[in-house]
Amino acid sequence: MDNKRQLIAHLSMLLACIFWGLMAPLGKDAMTHGITGIDMVTFRVIGGALLFWFSSLFVKHEKISRHDLFMLFFAGIFGLVCNQCCYTIGLSITSPVNASIVVTSMPIFTMILAAIILHEPITSKKVLGVFLGCIGAVALILTSASATSDKVGDIRGDLLCMLAQLSFALYLTLFNHLVKRYSVFTINKWMFTSAVFIIVPFSFHHVASISWSVVPVKTWIETGYVVLFGTYISYILTMVGQKTLRPTVVSAYNYVQPMVSVTVSILLGIGVFKLGQAFSVIFVFAGVWLVNKSKSRADIVNGK
């Protein structure tokens, strides 16, 4: 049974990251043909909230304590509000290739936060991994700083996408035990509800000013993909994985995203891949691999 749970958890994370990888080029294309990053964030949180509340009608009702409801509000801030706002708006500014490469920095953030919050050991492999990952991230940002085309990148967008990864790493580290206590539908419906109450009051007038009739059908299809697959289904799959896997293992799957995003972006002609970015990918991937190959606290305690 444990092996089956592990397999389901790993497959769930793999699928979630594939969906997120596709979301970068498709979402970027939508945000250059009729809607903005602020609009997309609003559609994601409202669409996610409606879908999770509707889904919750068909699963067993769970009573949630006031304390946990309060904690879910903050989980929504880190896991949705800061994460989605920074990533989606960052993606609207930078290239889908750069956004996907920056996403791979999340395991490094998770490792650092796990050491501070969960007292996971910092080994030589982890230190080297952080160093290599930072070199890759800095190289990418320096490449973007001199770019004039959003097909290459933009330092503002790259930094926003990086802040999104830090926010989600905080969510994985701080609320891992809370996520395991309730079903994915209970957790998500309250997280998305809190996100709606935080984001919509600030974005409502912006969304209301959209010229709905002139937005291409293709843009609405791409937006629908972002809401349904890149948000609703991916958050379900992530929490299935999160219930079984350690936060660092969950975050390790992030490097599936650039493989998908880069390939699709280049095929669609909405991104280019330069030699400098290739070196960034190598350094970041090497850093992530070293971080996740290092021993956990449990491994050291058990003498592995």
C-alpha positions in Angstrom: 0.0 0.0 0.0 2.9 2.4 0.9 4.5 1.7 -2.5 1.2 2.4 -4.3 0.8 5.6 -2.4 4.3 6.7 -3.3 3.7 5.9 -6.9 0.4 7.8 -7.0 2.1 10.8 -5.3 5.0 10.8 -7.7 2.7 10.5 -10.8 0.5 13.3 -9.4 3.5 15.7 -9.0 4.8 14.7 -12.5 1.4 15.5 -14.1 1.0 18.7 -12.1 4.3 20.0 -13.3 3.6 19.0 -16.9 0.3 21.1 -16.7 2.2 24.0 -15.2 4.9 23.7 -17.8 2.3 24.0 -20.5 0.7 26.9 -18.6 3.7 29.2 -19.1 3.6 29.4 -22.9 -0.2 29.2 -23.2 -0.7 31.8 -20.4 1.9 34.1 -21.9 0.2 33.9 -25.3 -3.2 34.8 -23.7 -1.6 37.7 -21.9 -0.3 39.2 -25.1 -3.7 38.9 -26.9 -6.4 40.7 -25.0 -5.9 40.2 -21.2 -3.3 41.3 -18.7 -1.6 39.5 -15.8 -3.9 41.1 -13.3 -6.9 39.7 -15.3 -5.4 36.3 -15.4 -4.8 36.2 -11.7 -8.4 37.2 -11.0 -9.7 34.5 -13.4 -7.5 31.9 -11.7 -8.6 32.6 -8.1 -12.3 33.1 -8.9 -12.4 30.0 -11.2 -10.5 27.9 -8.7 -12.8 28.9 -5.9 -16.0 28.1 -7.9 -14.6 24.8 -9.1 -13.5 23.7 -5.6 -16.7 24.7 -3.9 -18.7 22.9 -6.6 -16.5 19.8 -6.2 -16.9 19.9 -2.4 -20.6 19.2 -2.8 -19.8 15.7 -4.1 -17.3 14.7 -1.4 -17.7 14.0 2.4 -18.1 17.2 4.4 -15.3 17.9 6.8 -15.6 20.1 9.9 -12.7 22.4 10.2 -11.5 24.1 13.4 -11.4 27.9 13.8 -7.6 27.7 14.3 -7.1 25.7 11.1 -9.4 28.0 9.2 -7.3 30.9 10.4 -4.1 29.0 9.3 -5.7 28.3 5.9 -6.1 32.0 5.4 -2.4 32.5 5.7 -1.8 29.3 3.6 -3.9 31.0 0.9 -1.7 34.2 1.1 1.6 32.2 0.5 0.3 29.4 -1.7 -2.0 31.5 -3.9 -2.1 35.3 -3.5 1.7 36.0 -3.4 2.5 33.0 -5.6 0.0 33.5 -8.3 0.2 37.3 -8.4 4.0 37.3 -8.6 4.2 34.4 -11.1 1.3 35.4 -13.4 2.2 39.1 -13.6 5.9 38.2 -13.9 5.1 35.9 -16.8 3.2 38.7 -18.5 6.4 40.8 -18.4 9.1 38.2 -19.1 9.4 35.2 -21.5 7.8 31.8 -20.8 11.3 30.3 -21.1 12.8 32.5 -18.4 9.7 32.1 -16.1 10.1 28.3 -16.3 13.8 28.4 -15.6 13.3 30.6 -12.5 10.7 28.1 -11.3 13.5 25.5 -10.8 14.9 27.7 -7.9 12.0 26.7 -5.6 13.7 23.5 -4.3 16.7 25.6 -3.2 14.4 28.0 -1.4 12.6 25.0 0.2 15.9 23.5 1.3 16.9 26.7 3.1 13.5 27.2 4.7 13.4 23.6 5.8 16.7 24.0 7.5 15.5 27.1 9.3 11.9 26.0 10.1 12.1 22.2 10.2 15.7 21.9 11.3 16.7 19.8 8.3 20.5 19.5 8.2 22.6 21.6 5.8 25.1 19.2 4.2 28.0 20.0 1.8 25.9 18.8 -1.1 23.1 21.2 -0.1 25.6 24.1 0.2 27.1 23.3 -3.2 23.6 23.0 -4.7 22.6 26.4 -3.4 25.8 27.9 -4.8 25.3 26.5 -8.3 21.6 27.3 -8.3 22.3 30.9 -7.3 24.9 31.2 -10.1 22.3 30.0 -12.6 19.7 32.4 -11.3 22.0 35.4 -11.3 23.3 34.6 -14.8 19.7 34.4 -16.1 18.8 37.8 -14.5 21.9 39.4 -15.9 21.0 38.1 -19.4 17.5 39.5 -19.0 18.7 42.9 -17.7 20.2 43.7 -21.1 17.3 42.2 -23.1 14.8 44.4 -25.0 12.4 41.7 -26.1 10.0 39.8 -23.9 10.9 36.7 -26.0 14.3 36.8 -24.3 13.2 38.0 -20.9 12.8 41.0 -18.5 14.6 41.3 -15.2 11.3 42.6 -13.5 9.4 39.5 -14.6 12.2 37.2 -13.6 12.4 38.7 -10.1 8.6 38.5 -9.7 8.7 34.8 -10.8 11.5 34.2 -8.3 9.4 35.8 -5.5 6.6 33.5 -6.5 8.9 30.5 -5.9 9.9 31.8 -2.5 6.3 32.3 -1.5 5.3 28.7 -2.6 8.4 27.3 -0.8 7.2 29.0 2.4 3.7 27.5 1.8 5.2 24.0 1.4 7.4 24.3 4.5 5.0 26.1 6.9 1.7 24.3 6.1 2.7 20.8 5.1 1.1 19.2 8.3 -2.1 21.3 7.8 -2.5 20.0 4.2 -2.2 16.4 5.4 -5.1 16.9 8.0 -7.9 17.5 5.5 -9.0 16.5 2.0 -7.6 18.4 -1.1 -11.1 19.9 -1.7 -11.5 21.2 1.8 -8.1 22.7 1.8 -8.3 24.3 -1.6 -11.9 25.7 -1.3 -10.9 27.7 1.8 -7.5 28.8 0.4 -9.1 30.0 -2.9 -11.9 31.7 -1.0 -9.4 33.7 1.1 -7.5 34.5 -2.1 -10.7 35.8 -3.7 -11.4 38.2 -0.8 -7.9 39.5 -0.9 -7.4 39.9 -4.7 -10.8 40.7 -6.2 -11.4 44.1 -4.4 -8.2 45.4 -6.0 -8.6 43.8 -9.4 -12.4 44.1 -10.0 -12.3 47.5 -11.8 -9.4 46.3 -14.0 -11.2 43.2 -15.0 -14.5 45.1 -15.6 -12.7 47.3 -18.1 -11.8 44.4 -20.4 -13.2 44.8 -24.0 -14.8 41.4 -23.9 -16.0 41.4 -27.5 -12.6 42.0 -29.0 -10.7 39.4 -27.1 -10.0 36.4 -29.5 -11.6 33.0 -28.9 -8.1 31.5 -28.7 -7.3 33.7 -25.7 -10.4 32.5 -23.9 -9.4 28.9 -24.6 -5.9 29.5 -23.3 -7.3 31.2 -20.2 -9.7 28.3 -19.7 -6.7 25.9 -19.8 -4.9 28.0 -17.2 -7.9 28.0 -14.9 -8.9 24.3 -15.3 -5.6 22.5 -15.8 -3.0 25.0 -14.6 -4.9 25.8 -11.4 -7.8 23.5 -10.4 -6.4 20.1 -11.5 -2.8 21.0 -10.7 -3.5 22.1 -7.2 -5.4 18.8 -6.6 -2.5 16.8 -7.9 0.1 18.8 -5.9 -1.8 18.2 -2.7 -2.1 14.5 -3.4 1.7 14.5 -3.7 2.1 16.7 -0.7 0.2 14.3 1.5 2.9 11.6 1.0 6.1 13.3 -0.1 8.5 15.6 1.8 8.4 19.3 0.8 11.9 19.1 -0.8 10.8 16.1 -3.0 7.6 17.9 -4.0 9.6 21.0 -5.0 12.1 18.8 -6.9 9.5 18.1 -9.6 9.6 21.8 -10.5 12.4 21.1 -13.0 10.0 19.2 -15.2 8.3 22.5 -16.0 11.1 24.2 -18.1 11.5 21.0 -20.2 7.9 21.3 -21.2 7.7 25.1 -21.3 10.9 25.7 -23.3 9.9 23.1 -25.9 6.4 24.4 -26.4 7.5 28.1 -26.3 10.0 27.6 -29.1 7.6 25.5 -31.2 4.9 28.3 -30.8 7.5 31.0 -31.6 6.8 32.9 -28.4 10.2 32.3 -26.9 13.8 31.9 -27.9 16.6 30.0 -26.2 20.0 31.6 -26.0 23.3 30.1 -25.1 23.5 32.1 -21.8 20.1 30.6 -20.8 21.4 27.1 -21.5 24.3 27.6 -19.0 21.7 29.0 -16.5 19.7 25.8 -16.9 22.7 23.6 -16.4 23.7 25.4 -13.2 20.2 25.5 -11.8 19.5 21.9 -12.6 22.8 20.8 -11.1 22.0 22.8 -7.9 18.6 21.3 -7.6 20.0 17.7 -8.2 22.6 18.2 -5.4 20.1 19.6 -3.0 17.7 16.7 -3.4 20.5 14.1 -3.4 21.7 15.3 0.0 20.5 13.5 3.2 17.4 14.5 5.1 17.2 14.8 8.9 15.4 11.4 9.0 18.1 9.8 6.9 20.8 10.9 9.3 18.7 9.9 12.4 18.2 6.4 10.8 21.8 6.1 9.9 21.2 6.0 6.1 
